[in-house]
């Protein structure tokens, strides 16, 4: 197998692979999408929410915010990180947009991968009661719990937004009819793309080693 990197950034990589079958690359692709662990918001305790979003809609948006972790290996199954937020609309008529950067993490090593992801719009409107004009404000207050998970459990735990490969016919003649593929991977920002590819390969290796070990055990019975 030969690998040549043609484009590389922190969260995006493209590489050419030759000397392997498509089924091998598809197994690698599936491992990146469904087996590489990452942190994602899995539970939300909403203390106040009179915005235009239902509680369920708010929780769904929070679950899809990618969380960047300084060292994912520091976390294991059952570990949790708390992210809290409390916001309200202006005291005067108008609105404010609440963004992911306003989430306060209990762990300094965990934060939203991007600070400009909109969470909810809070609007202040004027109303009149018994001839008295007042401003009605909207508020949200919640605690979000992030847990380690994998994409095979839910899409919010997938660390990639793009993970595809395609055959390069132009390389077939140059490589004496051997198949050559272009593999493209883009991280959602939660993990560096190199870490995703390497971890997926390690997961595949461990599974194959476990399979070989089991087959040898049964062969000697």
N, C-alpha and C positions, 0 to 999 in steps of 0.2 A: 504494500500500500504506500502511495506517495501523497503527500499533502503540501499544498502551496497556498499561503495566505496572500490574497490579492487586495484586500481592504480590511483595515483594522482600526477600531476606535474603542473607547471604554465600554460602550453599550451596543456596539454593532461590529460584526465580523463577516467577511466573505472569504471562503477558501475553496480551492479546487482539489478534489479527491479523485485518485485513479487507482485501479487495481482492486476494487471491491465491487460487490454486487449491490444492487439497489435495496435489497431487503436488509442488508447490514446498516445502510444509512437511514433507512426508515426506522429501524430499531433505535438508532441513536437519536433520531428526531423525536420519537415517542418518549424516550427517556428524559430528554430535555423538557418536554411539555408536561409530563405526568409524574416523574420520579424525583426531580431535583427539589429539595425542600426550600421553602421561603416563609417569611412571616407575613401574615395578613390579618386584618381585623375580622374576627369571627363572631363577636358578641358585643352588643351595644346596650347600655343601660341609659335610657333617656329619662332625664329628670324633668325637663320642660321643653315643649315644642309646640308653638302656636303659629309656625310658619305655614306656607302653602304646601309643603311636603308632608305626606303621611309619615309616621314613624318608620314604616317598612321601607319607604322610598329613601329616607335618610340613611337608614342602616345599610341598604344596598349600595348607595354611593360611597359610603365609608369603606365598605368591604373591598371595593375596586380601586382604592387608592394604594399604589405601590409603596411599600415601606422599605427604605434603604437601611441596611444593617452593616455596621462596621466590621463585624466578624460573625458570620452565620454559624460557624462551628462552635461558638459559645453557647448556642441554644440547643435544647433537646426536646423530645416529646413531653408535653405537660408544662413547659415554661410559658409564661405569659408576660406581656408588656401592656401597661395601661396608657391610653392617650385620652386626655380630657379637653373639653372645649366649652366655653361659655361666652355667648355673644348676644347682642341685641341691636335692633335697628336704631337710627338716629332719634334724638329727642324732638327734632322738627320733621315736617313732612319730607319724605325722601326714602332712600333705601341704602343698604350696604350689602356688599357681597362678602360672604365668609369663605375664606380659602384654606387649603390644606396646611399652609404655613402657620396657621393659628392653633393647630393641634399641639398640645403640650405633652411630651412623652415622659414616662417615669424612668426611662433608660436613655441616657445621653447618647448611647450608641445606636439608637433607633429613631428615625425621623422620616417624614414623607420624602419620597425620591424627588418630587417636584413641589415647590411651594405655591404654584399658581393654579392648582386644580380647584375649580369651584365646588363648594359643598352645598351651600344653600343661600338664597337671596332673602334678606329680611327687610320688610317694607313697613314704613310708618305712614299711617293715613290719618286724615283729619276727620273727626266726627263731632256731631252736635247732640248734646243731651240736655234737655230742658233749657235750651237757649244758650248753653255754655259749650264753647268749642274746646275740644281736647284732642290730643294726638295719641292714637292707639299704636303701641309699639309691638313688634314681634320679637320673640326670644327663643333661643335654643340653649340647652345645657345637657351634656351627656358625658358618659365615660365609655370609651371603646376599648375592648380587650383584644389584643392581637395574639395569635397562636401560630406555632409552626405547623405547616401542612404541606400537602402535595397536590399537584394539578389533577390527579386521578380522583381526588375527593371533591374538588370544586374548582371552577375556572379562575377564581380569585387567587389561587395558589400557583397558577402557572407563571413562571418567571420570564416567559418570552412572549413577545407580541408578533414576531415573525420567526418562523422556523421551517424552512423549506429547502428542497434541493431539486435540481433538474439536470438532465443529461445534456452534455455539450457535444452535439454531433460533429462540430468542426474539429474536435480533438480526436475523434475516433481513428481517422486515417493516420494522424501523427503518432498515435500510440499503438499502431499496428492492430487496429480493430478492438483494443481493450476499452472498456467503458470508462468515461470520465464525467464527473459531476461537479456542478457548482452548488455549494452549500451556503445558504444565507441565514444568519441568526441575528435577531435583535432583542435585547433585553428590555423589560418594562421599566428598568431603572432600579429595581430592588437588588440586583446582583450584577457585578461586572460580567460581561458576556464570556470572557475567558473562563471564569469560575463556573459558569453554567455548563459549558462544553466539557470541561475537565471532569466536573462532578458527574455528569451524565455518563461519560466514558468509564469512570470508576465504578459507578453503579452497575453498568453492564458487565464489567470484568468480574465484580464480586458475584453476580448472579451466575455467570458461566462457571466460575470456580466452585461455587456451591453445587451446581448441577453435576460437574465432573466428580466431585467428592461423593455425592449421593450415588451416582452410577457405579463408582468403584466399590462402595460399601455393599450395594446389592449384588454386584458381580461375584463377591467372595462369600456370599451366603449359601 
